[in-house]
Amino acid sequence: MSTDVVPASQAARTARAPRTRSTRHRARAATPWLFASPAIAFFTAFLIIPIGYALYLSFRGYRVSGGAFGRREETFVGLENYATALSDPEFVAGLGRSLIYGAIAVPSVLGLALLFALLLDHPRVPGRSFARTAIFLPYAVPGVIASLLWGFLYLPSTSPVSYVARELGGSSVDFFGYPALYFALANIALWSGVGFNMIIIYTSLRSVPTEIYEAARIDGASERQIALRIKIPLVTPALVLTGLFSVIGTLQLYSEPATLRPMSNTISSTWVPLMKIYQEAFMNDNLGGAAAASVVLALGILALSLLLLRFFQRRTFGGAA
């Protein structure tokens, strides 16, 4: 009769093995979170917390307690700030002006960006690298600087267009009058935004296999037919992405009209929603009202973005949910 005796050291190693594997598994699972923790911390500190604080402020307001000579105190006001923001004629008018501006700027920027991308993707275009850099370079100029540069080109006393018009016997061109003001602002967006959108569309074009174009050329398709029937449909997702960015940028318009305001009598301090929010927060000391208007604007941008994404998703991907 034989008896199997397991040494004590082997038994200890066998008992520790599951615990070691479990520890290693937990360490591997925690490693991605460890590397992502700095980004998560910054995301929380500079996005989540400010959004939460803005929501908190949007339900707060100042009231005077103790009669006419009482003390001004911050208190909970419920949805009053939201009702005021939605019924404020200046805020609503600013939103309407933003939509008019967007109706001019967004199609112009996307159309010109697509045109430049198609031209740069043409196999016989000379100086492609230089042209790509030259088109993208205005995007590197800060929006305030670009607005100042164009503002001086719009002023009657410094505008070359107005100078030529006066030399030809006419009068100065009023770029700051209506409706020219919308086109003047859209021109700044066109100058600075085409390069960024062109790079996105051009990158999407370069990712298309060249065999598709070669097969189309063998079948007798011209470069124009290839561009219209192959390239544009294939870069539709990139167009949707750039269009969404442009729409969001339209509703967040601020630096251009705010920079041009001292040069013009037609741009008020509440010309667009963000200018109205700035005035309420820092001029009128109404942080609650400014926070509520910011939340309304953010929710409007979110809703419009989701609607556009759903619409183009159905058109592009054949009704996929």
Legacy VTK file of the C-alpha trace (Angstrom):
# vtk DataFile Version 3.0
C-alpha trace
ASCII
DATASET POLYDATA
POINTS 321 float
0.000 0.000 0.000
1.489 3.348 -1.142
0.569 6.810 0.066
1.101 10.017 -2.023
2.630 12.624 0.191
2.727 16.234 -1.152
5.674 18.245 0.146
4.764 21.277 2.223
6.576 23.699 -0.137
4.708 22.367 -3.180
1.408 22.637 -1.359
2.153 26.255 -0.455
3.024 27.095 -4.083
-0.180 25.437 -5.268
-2.227 27.490 -2.802
-0.514 30.740 -3.819
-0.909 30.158 -7.582
-4.616 31.175 -7.840
-3.994 34.241 -5.729
-1.000 35.220 -7.922
-3.009 34.827 -11.125
-5.858 36.846 -9.636
-3.477 39.610 -8.591
-1.894 39.729 -12.038
-5.327 39.855 -13.670
-6.373 42.774 -11.466
-3.085 44.549 -12.222
-3.605 44.148 -15.989
-7.177 45.388 -15.685
-6.085 48.431 -13.680
-3.215 49.404 -16.000
-5.373 51.164 -18.656
-7.148 53.138 -15.929
-3.789 54.128 -14.483
-2.628 55.561 -17.808
-5.995 57.217 -18.433
-6.242 58.731 -14.954
-4.514 62.068 -15.848
-6.908 62.610 -18.760
-9.876 61.617 -16.604
-8.748 64.027 -13.880
-8.403 66.929 -16.325
-11.711 66.035 -17.999
-13.452 66.029 -14.642
-11.790 69.181 -13.348
-12.211 71.314 -16.468
-15.425 69.972 -18.005
-17.617 67.919 -15.671
-17.238 70.152 -12.615
-17.759 73.440 -14.549
-20.851 71.996 -16.225
-22.212 70.897 -12.879
-21.479 74.302 -11.354
-23.190 76.045 -14.287
-26.265 73.881 -13.766
-26.223 74.783 -10.082
-25.954 78.507 -10.846
-28.767 78.328 -13.380
-31.221 77.623 -10.545
-29.906 80.448 -8.376
-30.678 84.152 -8.355
-30.389 87.269 -6.231
-33.257 88.588 -4.130
-33.475 91.557 -1.768
-34.653 90.568 1.690
-35.791 92.874 4.468
-37.670 95.514 2.489
-36.427 98.275 0.208
-33.188 98.708 2.161
-32.617 95.005 2.747
-29.700 92.808 1.913
-29.109 91.256 -1.505
-28.940 87.486 -1.113
-28.483 84.563 -3.467
-31.334 82.083 -3.315
-32.992 79.227 -5.212
-35.287 80.528 -7.985
-36.228 77.295 -9.765
-36.825 77.577 -13.507
-37.207 81.348 -13.463
-33.839 81.944 -15.142
-34.718 79.511 -17.924
-38.076 81.166 -18.521
-36.372 84.558 -18.666
-33.730 83.331 -21.125
-36.281 81.730 -23.461
-38.496 84.835 -23.436
-35.666 87.374 -23.724
-36.089 89.143 -27.100
-32.382 90.005 -27.305
-31.348 86.380 -26.793
-33.865 85.121 -29.359
-32.860 87.836 -31.854
-29.202 86.938 -31.394
-30.015 83.307 -32.084
-31.801 84.347 -35.275
-28.781 86.371 -36.414
-26.544 83.361 -35.742
-28.767 81.196 -37.942
-28.664 83.736 -40.779
-24.892 83.902 -40.483
-24.692 80.095 -40.468
-26.886 79.808 -43.565
-24.242 81.843 -45.417
-21.037 80.614 -43.781
-21.577 76.849 -43.466
-22.365 76.049 -47.151
-19.614 78.415 -48.331
-16.950 76.896 -46.095
-17.895 73.291 -46.846
-18.284 73.895 -50.576
-14.923 75.597 -50.943
-13.206 73.032 -48.700
-14.601 70.202 -50.827
-13.535 71.961 -54.035
-9.971 72.465 -52.790
-9.762 68.875 -51.551
-10.898 67.532 -54.925
-8.418 69.748 -56.768
-5.544 68.692 -54.524
-6.493 65.037 -55.021
-6.309 65.419 -58.804
-3.361 63.344 -60.119
-1.996 66.143 -62.325
-2.096 69.115 -59.917
1.355 70.772 -59.569
2.650 72.144 -56.273
0.267 70.063 -54.182
2.249 70.320 -50.933
2.659 74.092 -51.185
-1.025 74.621 -52.046
-2.144 72.414 -49.165
0.008 74.349 -46.697
-1.077 77.722 -48.085
-4.768 76.844 -47.801
-4.379 75.496 -44.271
-2.168 78.346 -42.998
-4.988 80.869 -42.245
-6.463 78.371 -39.773
-3.340 78.824 -37.630
-4.138 82.531 -37.195
-6.164 83.144 -33.988
-9.740 84.251 -34.548
-9.258 87.611 -32.827
-6.220 88.442 -34.976
-8.060 87.407 -38.131
-11.046 89.554 -37.158
-8.790 92.570 -36.570
-7.061 92.084 -39.922
-10.334 91.872 -41.806
-11.832 94.658 -39.718
-9.230 97.096 -40.988
-9.904 95.866 -44.520
-13.611 96.613 -43.971
-13.192 100.134 -42.524
-13.945 102.796 -45.165
-10.771 104.733 -44.305
-8.447 101.715 -44.728
-10.373 99.385 -47.032
-8.758 98.885 -50.464
-12.180 98.062 -51.885
-13.592 101.380 -50.685
-10.487 103.173 -51.994
-10.956 101.724 -55.490
-14.673 102.555 -55.362
-13.928 106.175 -54.463
-11.287 106.437 -57.177
-13.846 105.224 -59.702
-16.224 107.972 -58.650
-18.387 105.957 -56.303
-18.744 105.884 -52.528
-17.184 103.756 -49.847
-18.511 100.234 -49.401
-20.364 99.821 -46.117
-19.269 96.358 -45.010
-20.803 96.900 -41.567
-24.306 97.661 -42.832
-27.105 95.162 -43.352
-27.105 92.704 -45.060
-23.412 93.116 -45.954
-22.433 92.545 -42.311
-23.470 88.889 -42.495
-21.309 88.344 -45.572
-18.402 90.214 -43.983
-18.503 87.936 -40.948
-18.974 84.849 -43.115
-15.928 85.881 -45.129
-13.783 85.728 -41.968
-15.077 82.226 -41.262
-14.442 81.289 -44.884
-10.863 82.567 -44.773
-9.957 80.820 -41.532
-12.122 77.687 -41.642
-11.666 76.349 -45.160
-8.181 74.970 -44.476
-9.189 72.849 -41.496
-12.200 71.336 -43.257
-10.190 70.824 -46.435
-7.581 68.783 -44.544
-10.265 66.475 -43.112
-11.892 65.919 -46.517
-8.536 65.570 -48.289
-7.365 62.979 -45.750
-10.559 61.025 -46.349
-9.922 61.151 -50.090
-6.359 59.891 -49.704
-7.629 56.876 -47.757
-9.671 55.643 -50.753
-7.891 52.808 -52.608
-6.451 54.034 -55.910
-7.627 50.848 -57.618
-11.163 52.252 -57.587
-10.085 55.311 -59.571
-7.978 53.224 -61.955
-10.891 50.908 -62.653
-13.129 53.904 -63.368
-10.541 55.381 -65.757
-10.262 52.060 -67.590
-14.044 52.113 -68.015
-13.701 55.546 -69.644
-14.773 57.814 -66.785
-13.398 61.349 -66.842
-11.850 63.052 -63.823
-15.009 65.118 -63.421
-17.185 61.999 -63.411
-14.852 60.312 -60.916
-15.080 63.333 -58.634
-18.880 63.597 -58.782
-19.826 59.912 -58.787
-17.058 58.266 -56.750
-15.073 60.710 -54.647
-17.889 62.844 -53.240
-20.087 59.867 -52.214
-17.100 58.184 -50.565
-16.198 61.263 -48.496
-19.775 61.918 -47.375
-18.988 60.868 -43.760
-16.173 63.438 -43.692
-18.556 66.063 -45.062
-21.061 65.220 -42.340
-18.355 65.557 -39.685
-17.096 68.908 -40.981
-20.648 70.139 -41.421
-21.459 69.267 -37.827
-18.358 71.115 -36.616
-19.340 74.130 -38.701
-22.887 74.212 -37.332
-21.604 74.006 -33.754
-19.107 76.788 -34.483
-21.905 78.923 -35.922
-23.959 78.758 -32.736
-20.811 79.466 -30.704
-19.970 82.605 -32.702
-18.391 85.233 -30.469
-14.880 86.472 -31.240
-15.600 87.910 -34.709
-18.565 90.169 -33.846
-17.078 91.052 -30.445
-13.802 92.126 -32.089
-15.519 94.097 -34.850
-18.006 95.783 -32.505
-15.787 98.836 -31.700
-15.437 99.436 -35.453
-19.154 99.354 -36.181
-22.383 100.921 -34.950
-24.516 98.024 -36.164
-23.093 95.298 -33.901
-24.689 95.553 -30.473
-23.372 94.107 -27.231
-25.937 91.278 -27.535
-25.588 90.615 -31.264
-25.182 86.840 -30.829
-26.175 84.577 -27.912
-22.668 84.289 -26.449
-22.314 88.076 -26.380
-25.623 88.258 -24.530
-24.420 85.630 -22.045
-21.169 87.528 -21.505
-23.054 90.759 -20.842
-25.365 89.113 -18.330
-22.505 87.430 -16.471
-19.893 90.185 -16.346
-21.739 93.438 -17.027
-25.088 92.887 -15.328
-23.761 90.614 -12.532
-26.431 88.050 -13.348
-24.565 84.762 -13.159
-27.746 82.732 -12.767
-29.314 84.158 -15.900
-26.069 83.731 -17.861
-25.758 80.117 -16.681
-29.350 79.351 -17.659
-28.853 80.903 -21.109
-25.651 78.863 -21.511
-27.491 75.654 -20.643
-30.275 76.517 -23.100
-27.716 77.187 -25.843
-25.799 73.982 -25.069
-28.975 71.883 -25.126
-29.996 73.516 -28.401
-26.619 72.690 -29.951
-26.856 69.109 -28.668
-30.379 68.633 -30.027
-29.482 70.125 -33.414
-26.346 67.982 -33.628
-28.283 64.795 -32.888
-30.943 65.694 -35.477
-28.329 66.392 -38.139
-26.449 63.191 -37.341
-29.623 61.132 -37.523
-30.712 62.779 -40.780
-27.366 62.287 -42.532
-26.988 58.802 -41.102
-30.199 57.769 -42.805
-29.224 59.470 -46.058
-25.659 58.140 -46.049
-25.983 54.638 -44.622
-29.363 53.695 -46.003
-31.503 54.081 -42.884
-29.191 52.351 -40.419
-30.172 53.233 -36.864
LINES 1 322
321 0 1 2 3 4 5 6 7 8 9 10 11 12 13 14 15 16 17 18 19 20 21 22 23 24 25 26 27 28 29 30 31 32 33 34 35 36 37 38 39 40 41 42 43 44 45 46 47 48 49 50 51 52 53 54 55 56 57 58 59 60 61 62 63 64 65 66 67 68 69 70 71 72 73 74 75 76 77 78 79 80 81 82 83 84 85 86 87 88 89 90 91 92 93 94 95 96 97 98 99 100 101 102 103 104 105 106 107 108 109 110 111 112 113 114 115 116 117 118 119 120 121 122 123 124 125 126 127 128 129 130 131 132 133 134 135 136 137 138 139 140 141 142 143 144 145 146 147 148 149 150 151 152 153 154 155 156 157 158 159 160 161 162 163 164 165 166 167 168 169 170 171 172 173 174 175 176 177 178 179 180 181 182 183 184 185 186 187 188 189 190 191 192 193 194 195 196 197 198 199 200 201 202 203 204 205 206 207 208 209 210 211 212 213 214 215 216 217 218 219 220 221 222 223 224 225 226 227 228 229 230 231 232 233 234 235 236 237 238 239 240 241 242 243 244 245 246 247 248 249 250 251 252 253 254 255 256 257 258 259 260 261 262 263 264 265 266 267 268 269 270 271 272 273 274 275 276 277 278 279 280 281 282 283 284 285 286 287 288 289 290 291 292 293 294 295 296 297 298 299 300 301 302 303 304 305 306 307 308 309 310 311 312 313 314 315 316 317 318 319 320
